């Protein structure tokens, strides 16, 4: 089983719909992250959380929201999807102690298309 | 400010050696990571350097010079499966432990 699991893996939806992407992890890590990746733009941080109920904005949080109700789960919501949110979305986790443990471990990604 | 630069694309031949460079500007440097990402897949951790010098791990080695703000990833005995994007990222002690990511270097290994 994957240590970091994202669901769904693929999603096609229409403009204006509410969408939730789920991430769960079995690594026991405290820190979780949501990124989007677009060709030519690299990985961009949307939100991150260092503990349950802790939420921090990344560089591109507008149009997104997150929830961290349990250590193992971090969900990303698009309240009203728009076409420029079409991207590959990654969830990642990291430990909190020691610099090397800051290495982030990624889920397999969710390919989201908004028509 | 914080900035990471790496070449956009590189091409190499199977069996050869290739060096992928990364330069960075950051405050509170706390280590540099290299990740490999195959097209459409998740980035996977390759290496971490926090002290100057070379870290060797099988066919892959990573080098760091903190005074020059410079790192490279060295891939030996290239294989076709090494065709991927290679991402450089820095960890900053004063930035809530977020990683700062480069845009990646797309490596094509040709037969």
Contacts between the chains, C-beta under 8 A, distances in Angstrom:
chain1	res1	chain2	res2	distance
A	31	B	97	7.2
A	40	B	103	7.3
A	41	B	103	7.3
A	42	B	87	7.6
A	42	B	101	5.5
A	42	B	102	6.8
A	42	B	103	4.1
A	42	B	104	6.0
A	43	B	43	7.4
A	43	B	87	7.3
A	43	B	101	4.7
A	45	B	98	6.4
A	48	B	98	6.7
A	50	B	96	7.7
A	50	B	97	7.8
A	56	B	96	7.1
A	58	B	98	7.7
A	88	B	40	7.5
A	90	B	42	6.3
A	90	B	43	7.5
A	94	B	97	7.6
A	96	B	97	7.6
A	99	B	30	5.3
A	99	B	31	4.7
A	99	B	48	7.6
A	99	B	50	5.7
A	99	B	91	6.0
A	100	B	31	7.3
A	100	B	48	5.1
A	100	B	50	7.7
A	102	B	30	7.8
A	102	B	31	7.3
A	102	B	91	5.2
A	102	B	97	5.6
A	102	B	99	7.3
A	103	B	33	6.1
A	103	B	45	4.9
A	103	B	48	6.1
A	104	B	43	7.9
A	104	B	45	7.6
A	104	B	99	6.3
A	105	B	45	7.1
A	106	B	42	3.9
A	106	B	43	5.2
A	106	B	44	7.3
A	107	B	42	6.3
A	108	B	41	7.1
A	108	B	42	5.3
A	109	B	40	7.6
A	109	B	41	7.3
A	109	B	42	5.7
A	111	B	40	7.8
